[in-house]
């Protein structure tokens, strides 16, 4: 189905993503392009009902391209070339945008996840035909939604590879196997590479070195699996719109160059399939929900790629890794029972490399200390502490000291970011 689209031209605003979101929330699709957008690229865009040239803080000296200036679509500008700004107040902004998009430009509110899924299934089939696609399925939201979309579009012509690096949370590999391997009947290759990762990481205490080892080993394992599979032409990736916006175009600052499974060797280069690359995170979640993925997969809190590897502080040992995995599972279970899932942004335990004296059965013994961390944030750049109810803290503490082997103390980290980062490493 051909959906209507509003084109947002980045002429120096730092709020293009927000504007794009606001219009999508009205039910009209949006895309953001740089002020230098050329004739050729513009001519490929379809369904345009209007163009917004959005200037702002980074707009000094910005001059939009002739292609945009002379385009045949109705255009308005904010904070560009002397134009006024959009209203600040949320309700006023919404009323203003709604009037512009629906009354002035006559757009239809036909952006919704059902239409998106139907469109993507068709587009994926058109792109890959009867060829084969490979996907690194981590079990995170983005790769899970991509897997579900591709299974719907091409079934067993998709092969998912789930690499368990031994640093996943409790129950995660099992859930991937159950949901994708069993329920959705996907073609799933499961690789338990725990020993391989832990051997490589043995004795390594510096956090960035740990991250590099985990990242490099992940690519190596994935590459080995990819080589075993014959006749693959495409690689699917869970790239999402913020990755593209942040990678920087026009005046947007390049925050990070984003590669999901970047770093594959030259002879293993595939054409990419990136079906959610125009979606914001909560839209990806809505698609996941519409495709029937379980809530605890779709509404999962952020989890670092190096996983529990950066929560087992210093050199990783199997006993502490197990203790962090078990204590994290207890914390998550208790937060979920208390109705806090989806309300607290991120919560987890970590385990520093310190032992302290404890008593058990009238004897002194040295045990590990587990740290509880729970934070709220908008963009992960700064974070505030979640004030956990005392009774809940008490319950979690008792469960951890009684149920987790080797642990005799529980600490509650009250440090905001700054000065502490969210993770300990
Ligand atoms: P920090 O610790 O820097 O974390 O305050 C901010 C957010 O980023 C997550 N994080 C990572 N995510 N790979 C990731 O994919 C990493 O190496 C990594 N380190 C931190 C962290 O969980 C938090 O949500």
Boltz pocket constraint, residues with backbone or C-beta under 6 A from the ligand:
constraints:
  - pocket:
      binder: B
      contacts: [[A, 211], [A, 302], [A, 303], [A, 304], [A, 305], [A, 306], [A, 346], [A, 380], [A, 417], [A, 420], [A, 421], [A, 422], [A, 423], [A, 424], [A, 425]]
      max_distance: 6.0
